[in-house]
Amino acid sequence: MSLSSHPSRRNFVALALLLPVVTACATTGPVAEAPPRLDPATVSRYAAIDDDKFPIPAVDLKRLQTRNMRQVVKDPTGEQPGTIVVDPHNRFLYLVQEDGQALRYGVGVGKAGLEFTGSATVQYKRQWPRWTPTQDMIKRDPERNAKWAGGMEGGPENPLGARALYLFKNGQDTLYRIHGTNQPWSIGQAVSSGCIRMMNQDILDLYNRVPSGSKVVVLDSPESQREMAQLPPANI
Protein backbone atom coordinates (compact mmCIF):
# COMPACT_ATOMS: atom_id res chain seq x y z
CA MET A 1 0.00 0.00 0.00
CA SER A 2 1.41 3.47 -0.89
CA LEU A 3 1.79 6.41 1.52
CA SER A 4 -0.86 8.41 -0.32
CA SER A 5 -3.41 5.62 0.02
CA HIS A 6 -3.10 5.48 3.80
CA PRO A 7 -4.62 8.72 5.28
CA SER A 8 -3.60 8.18 8.90
CA ARG A 9 0.02 7.47 8.01
CA ARG A 10 0.11 10.40 5.58
CA ASN A 11 -1.19 12.79 8.25
CA PHE A 12 1.34 11.53 10.80
CA VAL A 13 4.27 12.12 8.47
CA ALA A 14 3.04 15.60 7.52
CA LEU A 15 2.69 16.55 11.20
CA ALA A 16 6.18 15.28 11.97
CA LEU A 17 7.66 17.48 9.24
CA LEU A 18 6.00 20.58 10.71
CA LEU A 19 7.26 20.10 14.27
CA PRO A 20 10.23 22.38 15.11
CA VAL A 21 13.57 20.92 16.08
CA VAL A 22 14.70 22.52 19.36
CA THR A 23 18.39 22.68 20.15
CA ALA A 24 20.36 24.29 22.98
CA CYS A 25 24.10 24.66 23.12
CA ALA A 26 24.45 23.61 26.74
CA THR A 27 21.35 21.61 27.58
CA THR A 28 22.34 18.09 26.69
CA GLY A 29 20.75 16.56 29.78
CA PRO A 30 17.12 15.53 30.27
CA VAL A 31 14.52 18.20 29.55
CA ALA A 32 12.56 19.54 32.52
CA GLU A 33 9.01 18.32 32.83
CA ALA A 34 6.59 21.22 32.44
CA PRO A 35 2.89 22.00 32.27
CA PRO A 36 1.41 21.69 28.75
CA ARG A 37 0.96 25.47 28.41
CA LEU A 38 4.73 26.05 28.11
CA ASP A 39 6.34 26.07 24.67
CA PRO A 40 9.35 23.80 23.99
CA ALA A 41 11.78 26.74 23.84
CA THR A 42 10.83 27.80 27.38
CA VAL A 43 11.19 24.26 28.67
CA SER A 44 14.61 23.98 27.00
CA ARG A 45 15.88 27.08 28.83
CA TYR A 46 15.47 25.31 32.16
CA ALA A 47 16.65 21.83 31.15
CA ALA A 48 19.54 20.08 32.87
CA ILE A 49 23.05 21.15 31.88
CA ASP A 50 25.70 18.44 31.98
CA ASP A 51 28.60 20.01 30.08
CA ASP A 52 29.59 22.63 32.69
CA LYS A 53 32.25 22.10 35.38
CA PHE A 54 29.54 20.59 37.60
CA PRO A 55 26.17 19.22 36.45
CA ILE A 56 23.20 21.56 36.85
CA PRO A 57 19.83 19.84 37.37
CA ALA A 58 16.71 20.82 35.46
CA VAL A 59 14.40 23.29 37.19
CA ASP A 60 11.10 21.77 38.31
CA LEU A 61 8.82 24.01 36.25
CA LYS A 62 5.76 22.77 38.12
CA ARG A 63 7.05 24.76 41.10
CA LEU A 64 8.08 27.82 39.09
CA GLN A 65 5.64 30.65 38.42
CA THR A 66 5.44 31.72 34.78
CA ARG A 67 6.17 35.33 35.78
CA ASN A 68 9.60 34.27 37.06
CA MET A 69 10.71 32.68 33.79
CA ARG A 70 13.18 34.51 31.57
CA GLN A 71 11.35 36.58 28.96
CA VAL A 72 11.53 39.71 26.82
CA VAL A 73 9.36 42.64 27.96
CA LYS A 74 9.00 46.35 27.28
CA ASP A 75 11.78 48.12 29.19
CA PRO A 76 10.23 49.82 32.24
CA THR A 77 13.48 51.31 33.56
CA GLY A 78 14.58 54.10 31.20
CA GLU A 79 18.22 53.08 31.66
CA GLN A 80 20.80 52.75 28.90
CA PRO A 81 21.16 49.42 27.04
CA GLY A 82 23.51 47.08 28.86
CA THR A 83 22.43 48.27 32.32
CA ILE A 84 21.25 45.74 34.91
CA VAL A 85 18.30 46.99 36.97
CA VAL A 86 17.06 45.09 40.02
CA ASP A 87 13.47 45.67 41.17
CA PRO A 88 13.36 44.13 44.69
CA HIS A 89 9.68 44.84 45.35
CA ASN A 90 8.49 42.94 42.27
CA ARG A 91 11.41 40.46 42.45
CA PHE A 92 12.67 41.05 38.90
CA LEU A 93 16.05 41.75 37.33
CA TYR A 94 16.13 43.55 33.97
CA LEU A 95 18.94 43.61 31.45
CA VAL A 96 18.15 46.64 29.29
CA GLN A 97 18.27 45.97 25.54
CA GLU A 98 18.07 48.12 22.42
CA ASP A 99 14.74 49.27 20.89
CA GLY A 100 12.97 49.80 24.20
CA GLN A 101 13.10 46.18 25.33
CA ALA A 102 14.60 44.35 28.29
CA LEU A 103 15.34 40.79 29.27
CA ARG A 104 13.49 40.09 32.51
CA TYR A 105 14.50 37.41 35.00
CA GLY A 106 12.79 36.35 38.21
CA VAL A 107 15.04 36.73 41.27
CA GLY A 108 15.16 36.13 44.99
CA VAL A 109 16.08 39.17 47.07
CA GLY A 110 17.33 40.07 50.53
CA LYS A 111 15.21 40.04 53.64
CA ALA A 112 13.99 43.42 54.91
CA GLY A 113 16.87 45.50 56.23
CA LEU A 114 19.56 43.50 54.44
CA GLU A 115 19.21 44.92 50.94
CA PHE A 116 21.69 46.98 48.97
CA THR A 117 20.23 49.93 47.02
CA GLY A 118 21.72 52.43 44.62
CA SER A 119 24.20 52.17 41.74
CA ALA A 120 27.13 49.79 41.51
CA THR A 121 29.45 48.23 38.96
CA VAL A 122 30.13 44.61 38.07
CA GLN A 123 33.78 44.67 39.13
CA TYR A 124 34.44 41.08 38.10
CA LYS A 125 32.72 37.74 37.41
CA ARG A 126 33.40 34.21 38.61
CA GLN A 127 32.41 30.72 37.52
CA TRP A 128 31.47 28.34 40.37
CA PRO A 129 32.59 30.96 42.88
CA ARG A 130 34.00 30.33 46.34
CA TRP A 131 31.70 31.49 49.15
CA THR A 132 32.77 32.97 52.48
CA PRO A 133 30.04 34.19 54.87
CA THR A 134 30.47 37.69 56.26
CA GLN A 135 30.91 38.26 59.99
CA ASP A 136 27.34 39.59 60.14
CA MET A 137 26.03 36.40 58.52
CA ILE A 138 27.95 34.29 61.04
CA LYS A 139 26.51 36.34 63.94
CA ARG A 140 22.95 36.02 62.59
CA ASP A 141 23.17 32.26 62.05
CA PRO A 142 26.30 30.80 63.67
CA GLU A 143 25.07 27.21 63.57
CA ARG A 144 24.73 27.32 59.81
CA ASN A 145 27.53 29.68 58.78
CA ALA A 146 30.36 29.52 61.35
CA LYS A 147 31.75 26.26 59.97
CA TRP A 148 32.33 28.01 56.63
CA ALA A 149 34.24 30.98 58.08
CA GLY A 150 37.27 29.84 56.11
CA GLY A 151 35.25 29.60 52.89
CA MET A 152 33.46 26.95 50.82
CA GLU A 153 34.79 25.86 47.46
CA GLY A 154 32.54 26.25 44.42
CA GLY A 155 30.26 23.34 43.58
CA PRO A 156 26.67 22.10 43.60
CA GLU A 157 26.29 22.64 47.37
CA ASN A 158 27.69 26.17 47.31
CA PRO A 159 24.95 28.79 47.92
CA LEU A 160 26.39 31.09 45.22
CA GLY A 161 25.51 28.58 42.51
CA ALA A 162 27.14 28.33 39.11
CA ARG A 163 28.13 31.98 38.51
CA ALA A 164 28.44 35.26 40.39
CA LEU A 165 28.74 38.95 39.54
CA TYR A 166 30.58 40.96 42.21
CA LEU A 167 29.19 44.45 42.88
CA PHE A 168 31.49 47.34 43.78
CA LYS A 169 30.62 50.99 44.49
CA ASN A 170 33.25 53.74 44.19
CA GLY A 171 35.92 51.07 43.97
CA GLN A 172 34.84 49.36 47.21
CA ASP A 173 33.32 45.90 47.52
CA THR A 174 29.68 46.19 48.57
CA LEU A 175 29.74 42.49 49.64
CA TYR A 176 26.61 42.03 47.53
CA ARG A 177 26.47 39.66 44.60
CA ILE A 178 24.19 38.66 41.78
CA HIS A 179 24.55 34.90 41.80
CA GLY A 180 23.02 31.52 41.12
CA THR A 181 21.35 29.30 43.67
CA ASN A 182 20.94 25.63 44.47
CA GLN A 183 17.47 26.49 45.81
CA PRO A 184 15.44 27.45 42.69
CA TRP A 185 12.24 27.30 44.73
CA SER A 186 13.39 30.52 46.48
CA ILE A 187 13.08 32.61 43.30
CA GLY A 188 10.41 35.26 43.80
CA GLN A 189 10.94 35.38 47.57
CA ALA A 190 12.81 37.58 50.05
CA VAL A 191 15.03 35.03 51.76
CA SER A 192 18.69 35.91 51.17
CA SER A 193 21.22 37.87 53.21
CA GLY A 194 20.91 40.77 50.80
CA CYS A 195 22.29 39.29 47.59
CA ILE A 196 20.29 38.85 44.38
CA ARG A 197 19.86 35.17 43.55
CA MET A 198 18.84 33.68 40.22
CA MET A 199 18.20 30.20 38.88
CA ASN A 200 21.49 28.70 37.69
CA GLN A 201 20.21 28.54 34.10
CA ASP A 202 19.40 32.26 34.28
CA ILE A 203 22.65 33.39 35.89
CA LEU A 204 24.53 31.50 33.16
CA ASP A 205 22.55 33.42 30.56
CA LEU A 206 23.13 36.80 32.25
CA TYR A 207 26.81 36.02 32.88
CA ASN A 208 27.38 35.42 29.18
CA ARG A 209 25.62 38.67 28.20
CA VAL A 210 27.25 41.25 30.50
CA PRO A 211 30.94 42.19 30.69
CA SER A 212 32.84 43.33 33.76
CA GLY A 213 32.32 47.07 34.23
CA SER A 214 28.58 46.91 33.55
CA LYS A 215 26.36 49.32 35.47
CA VAL A 216 23.94 47.90 38.06
CA VAL A 217 21.04 49.84 39.57
CA VAL A 218 19.19 48.38 42.58
CA LEU A 219 15.98 50.33 43.16
CA ASP A 220 14.94 51.41 46.63
CA SER A 221 11.48 50.66 47.97
CA PRO A 222 9.58 53.74 46.66
CA GLU A 223 11.12 53.35 43.18
CA SER A 224 10.57 49.62 43.19
CA GLN A 225 6.87 49.87 44.00
CA ARG A 226 5.99 52.10 41.05
CA GLU A 227 3.82 50.66 38.33
CA MET A 228 5.87 49.12 35.50
CA ALA A 229 3.93 48.57 32.30
CA GLN A 230 5.04 45.54 30.29
CA LEU A 231 4.38 44.02 26.89
CA PRO A 232 3.46 40.34 26.49
CA PRO A 233 6.58 38.13 26.48
CA ALA A 234 8.35 37.45 23.21
CA ASN A 235 10.78 34.71 22.25
CA ILE A 236 14.36 35.19 23.45
C-alpha positions as CSV (number, residue, x, y, z in Angstrom):
1,M,0.0,0.0,0.0
2,S,1.4,3.5,-0.9
3,L,1.8,6.4,1.5
4,S,-0.9,8.4,-0.3
5,S,-3.4,5.6,0.0
6,H,-3.1,5.5,3.8
7,P,-4.6,8.7,5.3
8,S,-3.6,8.2,8.9
9,R,0.0,7.5,8.0
10,R,0.1,10.4,5.6
11,N,-1.2,12.8,8.3
12,F,1.3,11.5,10.8
13,V,4.3,12.1,8.5
14,A,3.0,15.6,7.5
15,L,2.7,16.5,11.2
16,A,6.2,15.3,12.0
17,L,7.7,17.5,9.2
18,L,6.0,20.6,10.7
19,L,7.3,20.1,14.3
20,P,10.2,22.4,15.1
21,V,13.6,20.9,16.1
22,V,14.7,22.5,19.4
23,T,18.4,22.7,20.1
24,A,20.4,24.3,23.0
25,C,24.1,24.7,23.1
26,A,24.4,23.6,26.7
27,T,21.3,21.6,27.6
28,T,22.3,18.1,26.7
29,G,20.8,16.6,29.8
30,P,17.1,15.5,30.3
31,V,14.5,18.2,29.6
32,A,12.6,19.5,32.5
33,E,9.0,18.3,32.8
34,A,6.6,21.2,32.4
35,P,2.9,22.0,32.3
36,P,1.4,21.7,28.7
37,R,1.0,25.5,28.4
38,L,4.7,26.1,28.1
39,D,6.3,26.1,24.7
40,P,9.3,23.8,24.0
41,A,11.8,26.7,23.8
42,T,10.8,27.8,27.4
43,V,11.2,24.3,28.7
44,S,14.6,24.0,27.0
45,R,15.9,27.1,28.8
46,Y,15.5,25.3,32.2
47,A,16.6,21.8,31.2
48,A,19.5,20.1,32.9
49,I,23.1,21.1,31.9
50,D,25.7,18.4,32.0
51,D,28.6,20.0,30.1
52,D,29.6,22.6,32.7
53,K,32.2,22.1,35.4
54,F,29.5,20.6,37.6
55,P,26.2,19.2,36.5
56,I,23.2,21.6,36.9
57,P,19.8,19.8,37.4
58,A,16.7,20.8,35.5
59,V,14.4,23.3,37.2
60,D,11.1,21.8,38.3
61,L,8.8,24.0,36.2
62,K,5.8,22.8,38.1
63,R,7.0,24.8,41.1
64,L,8.1,27.8,39.1
65,Q,5.6,30.7,38.4
66,T,5.4,31.7,34.8
67,R,6.2,35.3,35.8
68,N,9.6,34.3,37.1
69,M,10.7,32.7,33.8
70,R,13.2,34.5,31.6
71,Q,11.3,36.6,29.0
72,V,11.5,39.7,26.8
73,V,9.4,42.6,28.0
74,K,9.0,46.3,27.3
75,D,11.8,48.1,29.2
76,P,10.2,49.8,32.2
77,T,13.5,51.3,33.6
78,G,14.6,54.1,31.2
79,E,18.2,53.1,31.7
80,Q,20.8,52.7,28.9
81,P,21.2,49.4,27.0
82,G,23.5,47.1,28.9
83,T,22.4,48.3,32.3
84,I,21.3,45.7,34.9
85,V,18.3,47.0,37.0
86,V,17.1,45.1,40.0
87,D,13.5,45.7,41.2
88,P,13.4,44.1,44.7
89,H,9.7,44.8,45.3
90,N,8.5,42.9,42.3
91,R,11.4,40.5,42.4
92,F,12.7,41.0,38.9
93,L,16.0,41.7,37.3
94,Y,16.1,43.6,34.0
95,L,18.9,43.6,31.4
96,V,18.1,46.6,29.3
97,Q,18.3,46.0,25.5
98,E,18.1,48.1,22.4
99,D,14.7,49.3,20.9
100,G,13.0,49.8,24.2
101,Q,13.1,46.2,25.3
102,A,14.6,44.3,28.3
103,L,15.3,40.8,29.3
104,R,13.5,40.1,32.5
105,Y,14.5,37.4,35.0
106,G,12.8,36.3,38.2
107,V,15.0,36.7,41.3
108,G,15.2,36.1,45.0
109,V,16.1,39.2,47.1
110,G,17.3,40.1,50.5
111,K,15.2,40.0,53.6
112,A,14.0,43.4,54.9
113,G,16.9,45.5,56.2
114,L,19.6,43.5,54.4
115,E,19.2,44.9,50.9
116,F,21.7,47.0,49.0
117,T,20.2,49.9,47.0
118,G,21.7,52.4,44.6
119,S,24.2,52.2,41.7
120,A,27.1,49.8,41.5
121,T,29.4,48.2,39.0
122,V,30.1,44.6,38.1
123,Q,33.8,44.7,39.1
124,Y,34.4,41.1,38.1
125,K,32.7,37.7,37.4
126,R,33.4,34.2,38.6
127,Q,32.4,30.7,37.5
128,W,31.5,28.3,40.4
129,P,32.6,31.0,42.9
130,R,34.0,30.3,46.3
131,W,31.7,31.5,49.2
132,T,32.8,33.0,52.5
133,P,30.0,34.2,54.9
134,T,30.5,37.7,56.3
135,Q,30.9,38.3,60.0
136,D,27.3,39.6,60.1
137,M,26.0,36.4,58.5
138,I,28.0,34.3,61.0
139,K,26.5,36.3,63.9
140,R,22.9,36.0,62.6
141,D,23.2,32.3,62.1
142,P,26.3,30.8,63.7
143,E,25.1,27.2,63.6
144,R,24.7,27.3,59.8
145,N,27.5,29.7,58.8
146,A,30.4,29.5,61.3
147,K,31.7,26.3,60.0
148,W,32.3,28.0,56.6
149,A,34.2,31.0,58.1
150,G,37.3,29.8,56.1
151,G,35.2,29.6,52.9
152,M,33.5,27.0,50.8
153,E,34.8,25.9,47.5
154,G,32.5,26.2,44.4
155,G,30.3,23.3,43.6
156,P,26.7,22.1,43.6
157,E,26.3,22.6,47.4
158,N,27.7,26.2,47.3
159,P,24.9,28.8,47.9
160,L,26.4,31.1,45.2
161,G,25.5,28.6,42.5
162,A,27.1,28.3,39.1
163,R,28.1,32.0,38.5
164,A,28.4,35.3,40.4
165,L,28.7,39.0,39.5
166,Y,30.6,41.0,42.2
167,L,29.2,44.4,42.9
168,F,31.5,47.3,43.8
169,K,30.6,51.0,44.5
170,N,33.2,53.7,44.2
171,G,35.9,51.1,44.0
172,Q,34.8,49.4,47.2
173,D,33.3,45.9,47.5
174,T,29.7,46.2,48.6
175,L,29.7,42.5,49.6
176,Y,26.6,42.0,47.5
177,R,26.5,39.7,44.6
178,I,24.2,38.7,41.8
179,H,24.6,34.9,41.8
180,G,23.0,31.5,41.1
181,T,21.4,29.3,43.7
182,N,20.9,25.6,44.5
183,Q,17.5,26.5,45.8
184,P,15.4,27.5,42.7
185,W,12.2,27.3,44.7
186,S,13.4,30.5,46.5
187,I,13.1,32.6,43.3
188,G,10.4,35.3,43.8
189,Q,10.9,35.4,47.6
190,A,12.8,37.6,50.0
191,V,15.0,35.0,51.8
192,S,18.7,35.9,51.2
193,S,21.2,37.9,53.2
194,G,20.9,40.8,50.8
195,C,22.3,39.3,47.6
196,I,20.3,38.9,44.4
197,R,19.9,35.2,43.6
198,M,18.8,33.7,40.2
199,M,18.2,30.2,38.9
200,N,21.5,28.7,37.7
201,Q,20.2,28.5,34.1
202,D,19.4,32.3,34.3
203,I,22.7,33.4,35.9
204,L,24.5,31.5,33.2
205,D,22.5,33.4,30.6
206,L,23.1,36.8,32.3
207,Y,26.8,36.0,32.9
208,N,27.4,35.4,29.2
209,R,25.6,38.7,28.2
210,V,27.3,41.3,30.5
211,P,30.9,42.2,30.7
212,S,32.8,43.3,33.8
213,G,32.3,47.1,34.2
214,S,28.6,46.9,33.5
215,K,26.4,49.3,35.5
216,V,23.9,47.9,38.1
217,V,21.0,49.8,39.6
218,V,19.2,48.4,42.6
219,L,16.0,50.3,43.2
220,D,14.9,51.4,46.6
221,S,11.5,50.7,48.0
222,P,9.6,53.7,46.7
223,E,11.1,53.4,43.2
224,S,10.6,49.6,43.2
225,Q,6.9,49.9,44.0
226,R,6.0,52.1,41.1
227,E,3.8,50.7,38.3
228,M,5.9,49.1,35.5
229,A,3.9,48.6,32.3
230,Q,5.0,45.5,30.3
231,L,4.4,44.0,26.9
232,P,3.5,40.3,26.5
233,P,6.6,38.1,26.5
234,A,8.4,37.5,23.2
235,N,10.8,34.7,22.3
236,I,14.4,35.2,23.4
